[in-house]
Amino acid sequence: MHSLKLVIADDEPLARERLRTLLAGDAGVEVVAEAGDGSEALEACARHQPHAVLLDIAMPGMDGLEVARRLAGSDPATAVVFCTAYDEHALSAFEAAAIDYLVKPVRPERLAAALERVRAFLAGRGNAVPAQRRTQLCARLRGSLRVIPLEDVRYLQAEEKYVVVHHARGQDLIEESLKSLEEEFGDLFVRIHRNCLVARRELSELRRGPDGHVQALLRSGGPALEVSRRCVPVLRQALQQP
């Protein structure tokens, strides 16, 4: 592919400038336009037909979610990467046809990873935008939301109608079922018990406790987790894989 053509859409000039600065070191990227609101973003996309738009959500007039919905039907498709703060619209952003979701202040490595996802999407795109798997979970916190990157999640534990997400910065509750999370992220997590999924990269070893029950130890430390007998064979196999 030639240069990746991007539009930056954000109502804050400083936010647009930061993204431009982060992109300046990437010779494979060309910023073809900037926009300060949703209408300008759509006009810029129609005029320049960029490969992707780095899109804020909270903007005056037409917000980023509405822009994403309209772009989802464009041909050729324009990939959407949300770049926004934690806000009440985060869950809706996940439901939009977006390639990735970056939280301000945007980290250089996360932006680079998002652009790689855009390139992968463009390399295999058809006429429609395919459903993109989430790269993060979202927890509600007293009216606001916390985004938890999947790469930070150590294990997921069912607790009544919630799932407790144990991650690098602590733990949070999410309103999702363990079964649906296993179906969506089965390549990243392995079941060790009817109420627990562990990140495959976190699984360090299995040991038998004083009571005879098998326990799983995690690379990041923390408490040993109980393993059900029927899960042991699958876990032994997972530990043998490189």
C-alpha positions in Angstrom: 0.0 0.0 0.0 1.1 3.6 -0.6 0.9 6.2 2.1 -2.0 5.8 4.5 -4.2 8.9 4.0 -5.8 10.2 7.2 -8.2 12.8 8.3 -8.0 14.1 11.9 -11.3 15.3 13.4 -11.4 16.9 16.8 -12.9 20.2 18.0 -9.7 20.9 20.2 -6.8 22.3 18.1 -4.3 21.1 20.7 -5.6 17.5 20.4 -5.3 17.7 16.6 -1.8 19.1 17.0 -0.8 16.2 19.3 -2.0 13.6 16.8 -0.1 15.4 14.0 3.0 15.4 16.1 2.7 11.6 16.9 2.1 10.9 13.2 5.0 13.0 12.0 7.6 10.3 12.5 5.6 7.8 10.4 6.7 8.2 6.7 3.9 5.9 5.7 1.2 8.3 6.8 -0.2 11.4 5.2 -2.6 13.7 7.0 -4.8 15.0 4.1 -7.1 17.2 6.2 -8.2 18.3 9.6 -11.8 19.0 10.8 -13.2 20.7 13.9 -16.6 19.2 13.9 -18.6 16.3 12.5 -19.9 18.1 9.4 -16.4 19.2 8.5 -15.2 15.6 9.0 -17.8 14.2 6.6 -16.9 16.9 4.0 -13.2 16.2 4.3 -13.8 12.5 3.9 -16.0 13.1 0.8 -13.4 15.4 -0.7 -10.2 13.5 0.1 -11.5 9.9 0.4 -9.0 9.0 3.1 -8.2 5.5 4.2 -9.1 6.3 7.8 -10.3 9.1 10.1 -9.0 9.7 13.6 -12.3 10.8 15.2 -13.2 12.4 18.5 -16.7 11.6 19.8 -17.8 14.8 21.7 -17.9 17.5 19.1 -20.3 20.4 18.5 -23.2 19.7 16.2 -22.8 16.3 14.6 -20.9 14.1 17.0 -18.3 11.4 16.2 -20.7 8.5 16.6 -23.0 9.9 13.9 -20.1 10.5 11.6 -19.0 6.9 12.1 -22.5 5.6 11.3 -22.6 7.6 8.1 -19.1 6.6 7.1 -20.0 2.9 7.7 -22.0 3.0 4.5 -19.3 4.7 2.4 -17.7 3.1 -0.7 -14.8 2.7 -0.6 -15.0 2.2 3.1 -13.3 4.7 5.4 -11.9 3.1 8.6 -12.8 4.8 11.9 -10.4 5.1 14.9 -12.0 6.8 17.8 -9.7 9.1 19.8 -11.6 10.4 22.8 -11.7 10.8 26.6 -13.6 8.5 28.9 -17.2 9.7 28.6 -20.8 8.5 28.7 -20.7 7.6 25.0 -17.9 5.0 25.3 -20.2 2.0 25.1 -21.9 3.4 22.0 -18.5 3.9 20.4 -17.7 0.2 20.8 -21.0 -0.6 19.0 -20.1 1.6 16.1 -18.2 0.1 13.1 -14.8 1.3 14.4 -11.4 -0.3 13.9 -10.1 0.8 17.3 -10.8 3.1 20.3 -7.9 5.2 21.7 -8.2 7.0 25.0 -6.7 10.5 25.4 -3.9 11.3 26.0 -3.2 8.9 23.1 0.0 6.8 23.6 2.3 6.5 20.6 2.4 2.7 20.8 -1.4 2.5 20.9 -1.7 4.8 17.9 0.8 2.7 16.0 -1.1 -0.4 16.8 -4.4 1.2 15.6 -2.8 2.2 12.3 -1.6 -1.4 11.9 -5.2 -2.6 12.4 -6.3 -0.1 9.8 -3.7 -1.4 7.3 -4.8 -5.0 8.0 -8.5 -4.0 7.5 -7.7 -2.2 4.2 -5.7 -5.1 2.9 -8.6 -7.5 3.3 -11.6 -5.2 2.9 -14.6 -5.8 0.7 -17.3 -3.4 0.0 -18.6 -3.5 3.6 -17.0 -2.8 6.9 -16.5 -6.2 8.7 -17.3 -6.5 12.4 -14.2 -5.8 14.4 -13.4 -7.6 17.6 -13.0 -5.4 20.7 -9.6 -4.7 22.0 -10.8 -3.6 25.4 -13.5 -4.1 28.0 -15.6 -1.3 29.5 -16.6 -0.9 33.2 -19.1 1.5 34.6 -17.9 3.7 37.5 -20.5 5.9 39.2 -21.8 7.4 36.0 -18.5 7.3 34.1 -16.7 4.5 32.3 -13.3 2.9 32.5 -11.7 1.4 29.4 -9.6 -1.7 30.2 -7.3 -2.9 27.4 -7.5 -6.7 27.0 -3.7 -6.8 27.1 -3.9 -5.7 30.8 -6.5 -8.3 31.8 -5.1 -11.1 34.0 -8.2 -13.1 34.7 -12.0 -12.8 34.7 -14.1 -14.2 37.5 -17.9 -14.5 37.6 -19.6 -13.1 40.7 -23.4 -13.2 40.8 -24.7 -11.3 37.7 -21.3 -9.5 37.2 -17.8 -10.4 36.0 -14.9 -9.1 38.0 -12.0 -8.1 35.7 -8.7 -8.5 37.4 -6.2 -6.3 35.5 -2.8 -4.6 35.9 -4.3 -1.6 37.7 -6.7 -3.4 40.0 -10.2 -4.8 39.4 -13.5 -3.6 38.0 -17.0 -5.0 37.5 -18.5 -5.4 34.1 -22.1 -6.4 33.2 -21.3 -9.3 30.8 -21.5 -13.1 31.2 -18.4 -15.2 31.5 -19.8 -17.5 28.7 -20.1 -14.7 26.2 -16.6 -13.5 27.0 -15.2 -17.0 26.5 -17.0 -17.2 23.1 -15.6 -13.9 22.0 -12.0 -14.2 23.4 -11.4 -17.9 23.6 -8.1 -17.6 21.8 -6.9 -15.2 24.5 -8.4 -16.7 27.7 -8.8 -20.3 28.9 -11.3 -21.6 31.4 -9.9 -23.0 34.6 -13.2 -23.3 36.5 -16.9 -22.8 35.8 -16.5 -19.2 37.3 -13.1 -18.2 36.0 -11.2 -17.5 32.8 -7.4 -16.8 32.8 -5.4 -15.0 30.2 -3.4 -17.6 28.3 -0.2 -15.5 28.5 -0.7 -15.3 32.3 -0.8 -19.1 32.9 2.5 -20.0 34.6 2.1 -23.5 36.2 -0.3 -25.9 37.8 0.3 -27.3 41.3 -1.6 -29.5 43.7 -2.5 -27.9 47.0 -2.4 -29.5 50.4 -6.1 -30.4 50.1 -5.4 -32.2 46.8 -7.0 -29.7 44.6 -5.2 -28.3 41.6 -4.3 -24.6 41.5 -3.2 -22.3 38.7 -0.3 -19.8 39.3 -0.1 -16.6 37.3 3.1 -15.0 35.9 2.1 -11.7 37.4 1.7 -13.2 40.9 -1.4 -12.9 43.0 -3.4 -15.6 44.7 -3.4 -19.2 43.3 -6.6 -19.9 41.5 -8.7 -23.0 42.0 -8.8 -25.3 38.9 -11.7 -27.7 38.4 -10.8 -31.3 37.6 -12.4 -31.3 34.2 -10.3 -28.3 33.1 -6.9 -29.8 34.0 -6.2 -31.7 30.7 -6.9 -28.5 28.6 -4.7 -26.4 30.9 -1.8 -28.9 30.7 -2.0 -28.7 27.0 -2.1 -24.9 27.0 1.0 -24.8 29.2 2.9 -27.1 26.7 2.2 -24.8 23.8 5.0 -22.3 23.0 
